[in-house]
Amino acid sequence: MMRTFFDNAAVLVTGGTGSFGKLFVKTLLEKTTARRIVIYSRDELKQWEMSQLYPGEDRLRFFLGDVRDLPRLTRAFHGVDYVVHAAALKQVPAAEYNPFEAVKTNIMGAKNIIDAAIDCGVKRVVALSTDKASSPVNLYGATKFVSDKLFIDGNAYAGGRVTRFSVVRYGNVVGSRGSVIPLFKKLAPTGELPVTDPNMTRFWITLDQGVEMVMDAFETMKGGELYVPKIPSMKLADLAKAIAPDAKIRITGIRPGEKLHEELISAHDAYRTVDAGKYYIIQPDLDWWAPSKIEGKPVPTNFAYTSDNNPMWLTVEQLREMIRDV
């Protein structure tokens, strides 16, 4: 189905050569009449490889740059209507070992996106978050928690300017960079798979669902919303069974910075959360910039959305079908 919201628009994607960015750009090209699509990232090889997928496509622009570089962002944002912020340092162990680098990219990079968007008159910005940002226990989650706060409150910072910011937050993405699936498939012939804890659960979403969610957010946002999808949970042990049914499971123990169960909405956010049908939406604490809010049914006061209390669960068979081509 074609998306009319992006008709004749200029759209920029930070981290545009990543798993999400590539599919989002592909979707823009196939399902919108956006006039210009800018891929902003720092890896020239990935940009060149991506450009080879679209020979002769004159709507694409490739900007080398880092979200840490405010002047470069400001140059790239000129004439841009909408920005998707997907760039991040997201590997948990790497962030723990290189904490200042994670802060520079995930927090200072968010600040730079906000400043450049406001100064350049970008209309709407949607930033990608993670379940690890809810009640964070590791540095990556903590930096994304701060990033989420910056984008939500960036609406107040914009003052009377046109720019509005919202956030989408979801769980593990099937087949994304860093996914455990390729590791399990590689180890399957050995007859043994490492699982941290047989009771560990995670939220599960496809890249297609993530892209659709971001597009929905652009179309419905008023500014300050944090969108959370209603997605199924899965047990890590079931994922191992789906990939190698006869393999022996070797329990390795939970790693530092990991949770047994992930969380998308904490009980502390329940009083601001509404059920909007397809998504839960955490409304902003302060809304000077947007007195009107997206309609929805308030969730119970003791509500929390965690991967172990989720009413939707994937079976081994469903997992096997989802990961078939990953």
Secondary structure, DSSP 8 states (H G I E B T S, - for coil): ----TTTT-EEEEETTTSHHHHHHHHHHHHH---SEEEEEES-HHHHHHHHTTSTT-TTEEEEE--TT-HHHHHHHHTT-SEEEE------HHHHHHSHHHHIIIIIIHHHHHHHHHHHHT--EEEEE--GGGSS--SHHHHHHHHHHHHHHHHHHHTTTSS-EEEEE---EETT-TT-HHHHHHHHGGGTEEEES-TT-EEEEE-HHHHHHHHHHHHHH--SS-EEEE---EEEHHHHHHHH-TT-EEEE----TT--SB-EEE-GGGGGGEEE-SSEEEE--S--TT--S----EE--TT--EETTS-S-B--HHHHHHHTTT-
